Amino acid sequence: MKHPRGRALLRPLLAVVVLILVAGGFLGFDYVRFTRAPLAIPAAGDTIDVGRGTSFRDIVADLRQRGITRASPWYWRALAAQMGVAGRLHAGEYALMPGTTPRGLLDSMAAGRVIQRYVTIVDGWTFLDLRHALARGDKLSQVAASLSDDDVMKQIGAPGQFPEGRFLPETYAYVKGDSDLDILKRAHAAMAKALDQAWANRATDLPLASADEALILASIVEKETGRADERPRIAGVFVRRLQQHMLLQTDPTVIYGMGAAYAGNIHKADLGQDTPYNTYTRAGLPPTPIAMPGKPALEAATHPAAGSELYFVSRGDGSHVFSASLAEHNRAVACYQLHRCQ
């Protein structure tokens, strides 16, 4: 029979053990609930920005300060240790979407799934259009905005190169901290690669002396039509005119040469106003591209359609009528431009 005094000493000890077990069970339950419960994110579009060198402690402190979590930092440390991501979180900007759990957030940070934004260079844009678009880039660091065109080209490693037409129309992803120069470098390299490939695979007997001339022709084709089925035919017209030493007589080059003077309409007097880009007054190709051609326009310029057509005129609906003789062309102009169809 146990001594009464021993039983008296055992009761407090048992009570302590029970309290420890209860507390441990509660903490264990609370910890599991913490790992699975969504964070207190008020609305979509919220983010957390983890700078280079930011400690895990600072990340948790930021979340707590913003009311996104009330959990103990020890819970966060335990979860990071359990997941094996402690010390492996990447810097960057991360989305905080409603429904995101602590485990989900740490998993994104460990995988470096930072927010990506996008800027699209549209086929046929000018370099000025591109600069305006980059200036509107959300959270895109603005470096080029204060530079001249010449200085921009120096900064991207192409000193002395005229910028028009030298950037490939595509959609480019970027992350917070990237600059407009980063986008320009990538787009410039992409165009150089696309142009090299198009020139290397070009058709034989083209009246083009270099890849740069192919780029110029492609930019004219790009501005003349947005229809995929017409690009090779229009390129074919210009190639034959070059081969026969005819003036190209293409309005987009005239418009480009007018610069800021162009107000939306081109007049007969404009066609007679000589500039380096006026293909009504000057033979051959203009001195530079007049826009940024996409890959389909590059393909058309280096693989023009065969045929005898030397003229085309717009129907007014985005398509064109092609003609082999001046008489046919004049009839098409009378019908579709002057509305005197016979």
C-alpha positions as CSV (number, residue, x, y, z in Angstrom):
1,M,0.0,0.0,0.0
2,K,1.4,3.4,-1.1
3,H,2.0,6.0,1.5
4,P,-0.5,8.8,1.5
5,R,2.3,11.4,1.3
6,G,3.5,9.8,-2.0
7,R,0.0,10.0,-3.4
8,A,-0.1,13.7,-2.5
9,L,3.2,14.4,-4.3
10,L,2.1,12.4,-7.4
11,R,-1.1,14.4,-7.9
12,P,0.6,17.7,-8.7
13,L,3.1,15.9,-10.9
14,L,0.3,14.2,-12.8
15,A,-1.5,17.6,-13.1
16,V,1.6,19.1,-14.6
17,V,2.0,16.3,-17.1
18,V,-1.7,16.6,-18.1
19,L,-1.3,20.3,-18.5
20,I,1.8,19.8,-20.7
21,L,0.0,17.2,-22.8
22,V,-3.1,19.5,-23.1
23,A,-0.9,22.5,-24.0
24,G,1.1,20.4,-26.4
25,G,-2.0,19.1,-28.0
26,F,-3.5,22.6,-28.3
27,L,-0.2,24.0,-29.8
28,G,0.0,21.1,-32.2
29,F,-3.6,21.6,-33.3
30,D,-3.1,25.4,-33.5
31,Y,0.1,25.0,-35.5
32,V,-1.6,22.7,-38.0
33,R,-4.5,25.1,-38.3
34,F,-2.0,27.9,-38.9
35,T,-0.4,26.1,-41.8
36,R,-3.7,25.4,-43.5
37,A,-5.7,28.5,-42.8
38,P,-5.8,31.3,-45.4
39,L,-3.9,34.4,-44.6
40,A,-5.8,37.6,-43.9
41,I,-5.4,39.1,-47.4
42,P,-8.1,41.7,-48.0
43,A,-8.3,41.7,-51.8
44,A,-6.6,40.4,-54.9
45,G,-3.7,42.5,-56.2
46,D,-1.9,42.8,-52.9
47,T,1.8,41.8,-52.9
48,I,4.8,41.4,-50.7
49,D,8.2,42.6,-51.9
50,V,11.2,40.7,-50.6
51,G,14.4,42.6,-51.2
52,R,17.8,41.1,-51.7
53,G,19.3,40.3,-48.3
54,T,15.9,40.5,-46.5
55,S,15.9,38.1,-43.5
56,F,13.1,35.6,-42.8
57,R,12.5,37.4,-39.6
58,D,11.9,40.7,-41.5
59,I,9.5,38.9,-43.9
60,V,7.4,37.6,-41.1
61,A,7.5,41.0,-39.3
62,D,6.2,42.7,-42.5
63,L,3.3,40.2,-42.7
64,R,2.5,40.8,-39.1
65,Q,2.7,44.6,-39.3
66,R,0.3,44.6,-42.2
67,G,-2.2,42.4,-40.3
68,I,-1.8,39.6,-42.9
69,T,-0.9,37.1,-40.1
70,R,-1.1,37.2,-36.3
71,A,0.7,33.9,-35.9
72,S,3.8,33.7,-33.8
73,P,7.1,34.0,-35.7
74,W,7.9,30.7,-34.1
75,Y,5.1,29.0,-36.1
76,W,6.6,30.5,-39.3
77,R,10.1,29.3,-38.4
78,A,8.8,25.8,-37.6
79,L,6.9,25.7,-40.9
80,A,9.9,26.8,-42.9
81,A,12.0,24.2,-41.1
82,Q,9.4,21.5,-41.7
83,M,9.3,22.4,-45.4
84,G,13.1,22.6,-45.7
85,V,13.0,26.1,-47.2
86,A,14.6,28.1,-44.4
87,G,17.4,30.1,-45.9
88,R,16.2,29.3,-49.4
89,L,13.6,32.0,-50.1
90,H,14.2,34.1,-53.2
91,A,14.0,37.9,-53.4
92,G,11.3,39.3,-55.5
93,E,7.7,40.5,-55.6
94,Y,5.1,37.9,-54.7
95,A,1.3,37.9,-55.2
96,L,-0.9,37.7,-52.0
97,M,-4.1,36.3,-53.3
98,P,-7.1,35.6,-51.1
99,G,-7.0,32.0,-50.0
100,T,-3.2,31.9,-49.9
101,T,-2.0,29.8,-46.9
102,P,1.3,30.2,-45.1
103,R,2.5,27.0,-46.6
104,G,1.5,28.2,-50.1
105,L,3.3,31.5,-49.7
106,L,6.5,29.9,-48.5
107,D,6.4,27.4,-51.3
108,S,6.1,30.2,-53.8
109,M,9.0,32.1,-52.3
110,A,11.2,29.0,-52.2
111,A,10.4,28.3,-55.9
112,G,10.9,31.9,-56.9
113,R,7.4,32.3,-58.4
114,V,7.7,36.1,-58.5
115,I,5.0,38.2,-60.2
116,Q,5.6,38.6,-63.9
117,R,4.3,41.5,-65.9
118,Y,4.2,41.8,-69.7
119,V,4.8,44.4,-72.3
120,T,3.8,43.8,-75.9
121,I,5.6,45.3,-78.9
122,V,3.0,45.5,-81.7
123,D,3.8,44.7,-85.3
124,G,4.2,48.0,-87.2
125,W,4.9,50.2,-84.2
126,T,7.6,52.9,-84.6
127,F,10.4,53.3,-82.1
128,L,8.5,56.3,-80.6
129,D,5.5,54.1,-80.1
130,L,7.7,51.6,-78.3
131,R,9.2,54.3,-76.0
132,H,5.7,55.5,-75.1
133,A,4.6,51.9,-74.2
134,L,7.6,51.3,-72.0
135,A,7.0,54.6,-70.2
136,R,3.6,53.2,-69.2
137,G,5.0,49.9,-68.0
138,D,3.7,48.9,-64.5
139,K,6.6,48.8,-62.0
140,L,9.1,48.9,-64.9
141,S,12.2,50.9,-63.9
142,Q,12.5,53.9,-66.2
143,V,16.1,54.5,-67.4
144,A,15.7,55.1,-71.1
145,A,13.1,57.7,-70.5
146,S,15.8,60.3,-69.8
147,L,18.0,59.2,-72.7
148,S,18.1,60.2,-76.4
149,D,17.6,57.6,-79.0
150,D,21.4,57.6,-79.7
151,D,22.2,57.1,-76.0
152,V,19.6,54.3,-75.7
153,M,21.3,52.4,-78.5
154,K,24.7,52.9,-76.8
155,Q,23.3,51.5,-73.6
156,I,21.9,48.4,-75.2
157,G,25.2,47.7,-77.0
158,A,24.3,49.0,-80.5
159,P,26.1,52.4,-80.7
160,G,25.6,54.3,-83.9
161,Q,22.7,52.1,-85.1
162,F,19.4,53.9,-86.0
163,P,16.7,52.4,-83.7
164,E,13.8,52.2,-86.1
165,G,12.8,48.7,-86.9
166,R,15.4,47.1,-84.7
167,F,13.2,45.6,-82.0
168,L,11.1,42.4,-82.6
169,P,7.4,42.7,-82.0
170,E,6.7,40.1,-79.3
171,T,5.3,39.9,-75.8
172,Y,8.1,40.3,-73.2
173,A,7.8,39.3,-69.5
174,Y,9.5,41.3,-66.8
175,V,9.6,41.4,-63.0
176,K,9.7,44.3,-60.6
177,G,13.2,45.8,-60.7
178,D,13.7,45.2,-64.4
179,S,14.2,48.4,-66.5
180,D,13.0,49.6,-69.9
181,L,16.6,49.0,-71.1
182,D,16.3,45.4,-70.1
183,I,13.3,45.0,-72.4
184,L,15.0,46.9,-75.2
185,K,18.1,44.7,-75.0
186,R,16.0,41.5,-75.3
187,A,13.8,42.9,-78.1
188,H,16.9,44.1,-80.0
189,A,18.7,40.7,-79.7
190,A,15.5,38.9,-80.8
191,M,15.2,41.1,-83.9
192,A,18.8,40.5,-84.8
193,K,18.3,36.8,-84.5
194,A,15.1,36.8,-86.5
195,L,16.6,38.9,-89.2
196,D,19.8,36.8,-89.4
197,Q,17.6,33.7,-89.8
198,A,15.3,35.2,-92.4
199,W,18.3,36.5,-94.5
200,A,20.2,33.2,-94.3
201,N,17.1,31.4,-95.6
202,R,16.1,34.0,-98.2
203,A,15.0,33.3,-101.7
204,T,17.5,33.6,-104.5
205,D,17.9,36.5,-106.9
206,L,16.4,39.1,-104.5
207,P,17.3,42.7,-105.5
208,L,18.5,43.3,-101.9
209,A,22.1,43.8,-101.0
210,S,22.0,43.1,-97.3
211,A,19.9,41.9,-94.4
212,D,19.4,45.6,-93.5
213,E,17.7,46.1,-96.8
214,A,15.5,43.1,-96.2
215,L,14.5,44.7,-92.9
216,I,13.7,48.0,-94.6
217,L,11.5,46.2,-97.2
218,A,9.8,44.1,-94.4
219,S,8.9,47.3,-92.5
220,I,7.2,48.7,-95.7
221,V,5.3,45.5,-96.2
222,E,4.3,45.6,-92.5
223,K,2.8,49.1,-92.9
224,E,1.1,48.4,-96.2
225,T,-1.1,45.5,-95.0
226,G,-2.2,43.6,-91.9
227,R,-3.4,40.7,-93.9
228,A,-1.3,37.6,-93.7
229,D,-2.4,36.4,-97.2
230,E,-1.3,39.7,-98.8
231,R,2.1,40.2,-97.3
232,P,4.0,38.0,-99.8
233,R,2.1,39.5,-102.8
234,I,2.9,43.0,-101.7
235,A,6.5,42.1,-101.1
236,G,6.5,40.6,-104.6
237,V,5.2,43.9,-106.1
238,F,8.0,45.9,-104.5
239,V,10.7,43.3,-105.4
240,R,9.6,43.5,-109.1
241,R,9.5,47.3,-109.0
242,L,13.1,47.3,-107.6
243,Q,14.2,44.8,-110.3
244,Q,12.7,47.0,-113.0
245,H,14.1,50.2,-111.5
246,M,10.6,51.6,-110.9
247,L,9.9,54.0,-108.1
248,L,8.3,52.2,-105.1
249,Q,5.7,54.9,-104.6
250,T,4.5,53.7,-101.2
251,D,2.6,56.1,-99.0
252,P,3.8,54.8,-95.6
253,T,7.4,55.9,-96.4
254,V,6.2,59.4,-97.3
255,I,4.2,59.5,-94.1
256,Y,7.3,58.5,-92.1
257,G,9.3,61.2,-93.8
258,M,6.8,63.8,-92.9
259,G,7.3,63.1,-89.2
260,A,5.3,65.4,-86.9
261,A,3.8,67.2,-89.9
262,Y,1.6,64.2,-90.7
263,A,-1.8,64.9,-89.3
264,G,-3.7,61.8,-90.4
265,N,-4.2,62.5,-94.1
266,I,-1.7,62.5,-97.0
267,H,-2.2,65.0,-99.8
268,K,-0.9,65.2,-103.4
269,A,1.4,68.0,-102.3
270,D,3.0,65.7,-99.7
271,L,3.8,63.1,-102.4
272,G,5.8,65.8,-104.2
273,Q,7.6,67.1,-101.1
274,D,11.1,65.5,-101.3
275,T,12.5,63.8,-98.2
276,P,14.9,60.9,-97.9
277,Y,11.8,58.7,-97.3
278,N,9.7,59.9,-100.2
279,T,9.6,56.9,-102.6
280,Y,7.7,59.0,-105.1
281,T,10.7,61.3,-105.6
282,R,13.6,59.0,-104.8
283,A,14.4,55.6,-106.3
284,G,15.1,52.5,-104.4
285,L,14.5,51.7,-100.7
286,P,14.4,54.5,-98.1
287,P,17.5,54.8,-95.9
288,T,16.1,53.0,-92.8
289,P,13.2,50.9,-91.8
290,I,10.0,52.9,-91.1
291,A,8.5,50.6,-88.4
292,M,9.1,47.4,-86.6
293,P,8.2,44.4,-88.8
294,G,7.0,41.1,-87.3
295,K,8.4,37.7,-88.3
296,P,5.6,37.2,-91.0
297,A,6.7,40.5,-92.7
298,L,10.4,39.4,-92.5
299,E,9.4,36.1,-94.1
300,A,7.4,37.9,-96.8
301,A,10.3,40.3,-97.6
302,T,12.7,37.4,-98.0
303,H,10.3,35.1,-99.8
304,P,8.1,37.3,-101.9
305,A,5.3,35.8,-104.1
306,A,6.1,35.3,-107.7
307,G,4.0,36.9,-110.4
308,S,3.7,39.8,-112.7
309,E,1.8,42.3,-110.5
310,L,3.4,45.8,-110.2
311,Y,0.6,47.8,-108.6
312,F,-1.9,47.5,-105.8
313,V,-4.6,49.8,-104.4
314,S,-6.7,49.5,-101.2
315,R,-10.3,48.5,-101.4
316,G,-10.9,50.4,-98.2
317,D,-11.7,47.3,-96.1
318,G,-8.1,46.3,-95.4
319,S,-7.6,44.3,-98.6
320,H,-6.1,45.3,-101.9
321,V,-6.6,44.9,-105.6
322,F,-3.4,43.9,-107.5
323,S,-2.7,44.8,-111.1
324,A,0.0,43.8,-113.6
325,S,-0.5,46.9,-115.9
326,L,-0.9,50.6,-115.3
327,A,-4.2,50.6,-117.2
328,E,-5.6,47.9,-114.8
329,H,-4.3,49.8,-111.9
330,N,-5.9,53.1,-113.0
331,R,-9.3,51.3,-113.3
332,A,-8.9,49.9,-109.8
333,V,-8.0,53.4,-108.5
334,A,-11.0,54.9,-110.2
335,C,-13.3,52.3,-108.7
336,Y,-12.0,51.9,-105.2
337,Q,-10.5,55.4,-104.5
338,L,-12.6,57.7,-106.6
339,H,-15.8,55.5,-106.5
340,R,-16.2,55.6,-110.2
341,C,-16.6,51.9,-111.0
342,Q,-17.6,51.0,-114.5
